Amino acid sequence: MASPHAGPNVSPASAPRQLALALDHAESFAREDFLSGPPNQAALALIERWPDWPSRLMLLVGPQGSGKSHLAAIWAQAAGARFAAARTLDSASLPTTLATGALVLEDLAPGRFDERALFHLVNLAREEGAFVLMTARSAPAGWNIEVPDLASRLRALPVVGLAAPDDALLRAVIVKLFADRQLAVDESLVVYLANRIERSFVAARTAVEALDREALRQKRPATRALAGELFREP
């Protein structure tokens, strides 16, 4: 559902700029790196109360980048769950998919999964007492499902939602995204970005990536001044 600037860990003078630009910046999915706030507290509470769930099959719903995958990773670590993408689900692999008794089924979206395979998965999970945590950007109540029994089962799933970040959470996420890149930034930059971008985790990630890339290109620190140049009104 993701947490200030002395400069990159490798200085431009000591390494080719092309190498610095090519480096991946891994985002930590550890529990201690999950940033909680009112928009995601209910979802985090669900993950932390496992296995005391209202149902063995649960659905996390929230916009892209709201922390669904991070929460799913936290739960998978605790439950020993396997991961599967909803679009790759097929009936033949279901026994293997549920082999550990716990499964994260990611990115359920209407029209982008095998309905009969999901129907069989839901039934098999219930028969075997397996836990399944599903993620989606919208609730199934508004989906057009052709298999009637699947439609009723999906709409009966307990849904826990994650909302867009509030101001405090968005600023905390921006700080974390810079920290993931080993960059410490001051509060003026964080506040500036939070006030300029769309209120979403995706927009925060995009803005931090763009600013870091421009700082490396110009061999300058990521500061409020640089952000003002990069994100100024046209």
C-alpha positions as MATLAB code, in Angstrom:
seq = 'MASPHAGPNVSPASAPRQLALALDHAESFAREDFLSGPPNQAALALIERWPDWPSRLMLLVGPQGSGKSHLAAIWAQAAGARFAAARTLDSASLPTTLATGALVLEDLAPGRFDERALFHLVNLAREEGAFVLMTARSAPAGWNIEVPDLASRLRALPVVGLAAPDDALLRAVIVKLFADRQLAVDESLVVYLANRIERSFVAARTAVEALDREALRQKRPATRALAGELFREP';
ca = [
       0.000    0.000    0.000;
       4.933    2.429    0.342;
       8.248    5.171    3.525;
      16.022   13.582    3.372;
      20.041   14.848    0.572;
      23.695   14.534    0.933;
      24.072   13.119   -2.574;
      24.142    9.691   -4.224;
      25.976    6.895   -2.502;
      28.430    6.814   -5.433;
      29.644   10.237   -6.468;
      29.494   11.218  -10.165;
      33.238   11.794  -10.082;
      34.004    8.236   -9.035;
      31.710    6.299  -11.385;
      30.382    6.723  -14.935;
      27.091    8.572  -15.041;
      25.620    5.829  -17.246;
      26.210    3.288  -14.467;
      24.585    5.503  -11.855;
      21.532    6.012  -14.045;
      21.207    2.286  -14.662;
      21.165    1.285  -11.007;
      17.916   -0.177   -9.712;
      16.576    1.176   -6.441;
      14.907   -1.692   -4.631;
      11.895   -0.850   -2.533;
      11.806   -2.687    0.773;
       8.671   -4.699    1.522;
       9.663   -5.408    5.131;
       7.138   -4.733    7.880;
       9.307   -2.047    9.465;
       9.303   -0.134    6.177;
       5.528   -0.039    5.797;
       4.231    3.465    6.474;
       0.878    3.431    8.205;
      -1.745    6.129    8.463;
      -5.516    6.552    8.356;
      -5.764    5.582    4.639;
      -4.309    2.104    5.231;
      -4.784    1.365    8.945;
      -7.683   -1.044    8.431;
      -5.715   -3.065    5.864;
      -2.626   -3.185    8.063;
      -4.750   -4.281   11.025;
      -6.117   -7.142    8.940;
      -2.636   -8.359    8.022;
      -1.409   -8.151   11.611;
      -4.352  -10.040   13.090;
      -3.837  -13.101   10.862;
      -4.766  -15.920   11.272;
      -7.706  -14.412   13.158;
      -9.481  -13.315    9.982;
     -13.243  -13.006    9.429;
     -12.787  -15.297    6.419;
      -9.953  -17.418    5.041;
     -10.391  -15.597    1.734;
      -9.898  -11.834    1.882;
      -9.663   -9.059   -0.686;
      -7.491   -5.936   -0.443;
      -8.771   -3.138   -2.682;
      -6.996    0.132   -3.419;
      -5.527    2.311   -6.172;
      -2.254    1.490   -7.877;
       0.689    1.975   -5.539;
      -1.465    2.234   -2.411;
       0.481   -0.482   -0.583;
      -1.418   -3.647   -1.490;
       1.700   -5.511   -2.629;
       3.665   -4.387    0.415;
       0.962   -5.650    2.756;
       0.681   -8.882    0.781;
       4.439   -9.394    1.109;
       4.273   -8.849    4.874;
       1.492  -11.403    5.157;
       3.204  -13.890    2.843;
       6.309  -13.802    5.019;
       4.232  -14.609    8.093;
       1.980  -17.198    6.455;
       4.477  -18.899    4.153;
       2.281  -17.951    1.212;
       3.034  -18.404   -2.446;
       2.397  -15.635   -4.982;
       0.429  -15.894   -8.207;
      -0.686  -13.285  -10.722;
      -4.415  -13.512  -11.384;
      -3.864  -13.319  -15.146;
      -1.727  -16.489  -15.106;
      -4.141  -18.598  -13.074;
      -5.155  -21.908  -14.648;
      -7.097  -24.885  -13.363;
      -4.338  -27.430  -13.953;
      -1.914  -25.755  -11.551;
      -4.336  -25.142   -8.679;
      -3.145  -27.970   -6.380;
       0.436  -26.687   -6.670;
      -0.686  -23.093   -6.241;
      -2.257  -23.929   -2.883;
       0.472  -26.357   -1.798;
       1.557  -24.313    1.233;
      -1.990  -23.639    2.384;
      -1.596  -19.888    1.811;
      -1.670  -17.848   -1.403;
      -1.409  -14.227   -2.508;
      -3.384  -13.744   -5.721;
      -2.394  -10.387   -7.154;
      -4.039   -7.924   -9.498;
      -7.532   -9.275   -9.961;
      -9.171   -7.179  -12.656;
     -12.388   -7.748  -14.580;
     -11.823   -9.510  -17.894;
      -8.178  -10.299  -17.102;
      -8.358  -13.723  -15.480;
      -9.740  -17.177  -16.190;
     -13.088  -17.126  -14.411;
     -13.469  -20.902  -14.179;
      -9.939  -21.283  -12.817;
     -10.664  -18.687  -10.129;
     -13.979  -20.378   -9.333;
     -12.187  -23.694   -8.818;
      -9.476  -21.982   -6.757;
     -12.042  -20.464   -4.401;
     -13.777  -23.816   -3.985;
     -10.519  -25.722   -3.476;
      -9.265  -23.189   -0.929;
     -12.463  -23.603    1.056;
     -12.279  -27.379    0.891;
      -8.649  -27.444    2.048;
      -8.977  -24.636    4.598;
      -6.346  -22.582    2.789;
      -5.867  -18.853    3.256;
      -6.046  -16.680    0.140;
      -5.313  -12.951    0.081;
      -6.395  -11.304   -3.170;
      -5.566   -7.798   -4.358;
      -7.469   -5.599   -6.797;
      -7.931   -1.944   -7.701;
     -11.714   -2.105   -7.455;
     -14.285   -4.195   -5.641;
     -15.960   -7.103   -7.501;
     -19.435   -5.647   -6.927;
     -19.000   -3.563  -10.081;
     -17.472   -6.282  -12.278;
     -19.124   -8.090  -15.153;
     -18.588  -11.764  -14.287;
     -19.908  -14.386  -16.697;
     -19.773  -17.356  -14.302;
     -22.725  -16.700  -11.959;
     -21.448  -18.789   -9.051;
     -18.096  -17.020   -9.192;
     -19.803  -13.626   -9.205;
     -21.686  -14.469   -6.022;
     -18.561  -15.824   -4.327;
     -16.461  -12.768   -5.193;
     -19.139  -10.353   -4.049;
     -19.387  -12.222   -0.758;
     -15.664  -11.810   -0.023;
     -14.804   -9.489    2.871;
     -13.196   -6.400    1.346;
     -10.682   -4.162    3.115;
      -9.876   -0.913    1.343;
      -6.810    1.281    1.066;
      -7.389    4.937    0.201;
      -5.226    7.581   -1.428;
      -2.665    9.003    1.019;
      -3.433   12.010    3.189;
      -0.901   14.853    3.464;
       1.100   13.343    6.306;
       1.325    9.906    4.702;
       2.228   11.309    1.290;
       5.111   13.302    2.795;
       6.317   10.247    4.705;
       6.229    8.180    1.517;
       8.280   10.801   -0.343;
      10.923   10.712    2.419;
      11.028    6.912    2.251;
      11.338    6.869   -1.539;
      14.362    9.161   -1.289;
      15.770    7.052    1.554;
      15.410    3.930   -0.632;
      17.819    5.728   -2.989;
      20.139    6.514   -0.099;
      19.283   10.207   -0.348;
      18.504   12.477    2.621;
      16.364   15.484    1.692;
      15.194   18.477    3.685;
      11.621   19.233    4.656;
      11.214   22.101    2.201;
      11.717   19.732   -0.744;
       9.321   17.148    0.677;
       6.594   19.741    1.280;
       7.130   21.250   -2.179;
       6.737   17.908   -3.932;
       3.733   16.892   -1.837;
       1.994   20.137   -2.792;
       2.803   19.826   -6.503;
       1.970   16.245   -7.364;
      -1.205   14.217   -7.562;
      -2.148   12.698   -4.221;
      -1.043    9.161   -4.999;
       1.866    6.837   -4.291;
       2.442    6.390   -8.019;
       2.838   10.155   -8.510;
       5.229   10.320   -5.546;
       7.372    7.513   -6.959;
       7.415    9.124  -10.416;
       8.406   12.530   -9.018;
      11.224   11.127   -6.871;
      12.584    9.091   -9.789;
      12.494   12.134  -12.082;
      14.219   14.397   -9.558;
      16.914   11.845   -8.758;
      17.545   11.266  -12.456;
      17.833   15.022  -13.121;
      20.138   15.496  -10.118;
      22.435   12.792  -11.471;
      22.304   14.246  -14.967;
      23.247   17.733  -13.754;
      25.579   16.415  -11.026;
      23.644   18.472   -8.483;
      21.992   17.565   -5.179;
      18.261   16.930   -5.157;
      17.046   20.168   -3.585;
      13.983   22.390   -3.502;
      15.669   24.655   -6.060;
      16.208   21.797   -8.526;
      12.659   20.586   -7.986;
      11.417   24.104   -8.722;
      13.209   24.007  -12.077;
      11.967   20.535  -12.907;
       8.350   20.899  -11.851;
       7.710   24.572  -12.530;
       4.507   25.566  -14.289;
       4.862   25.725  -18.097;
];
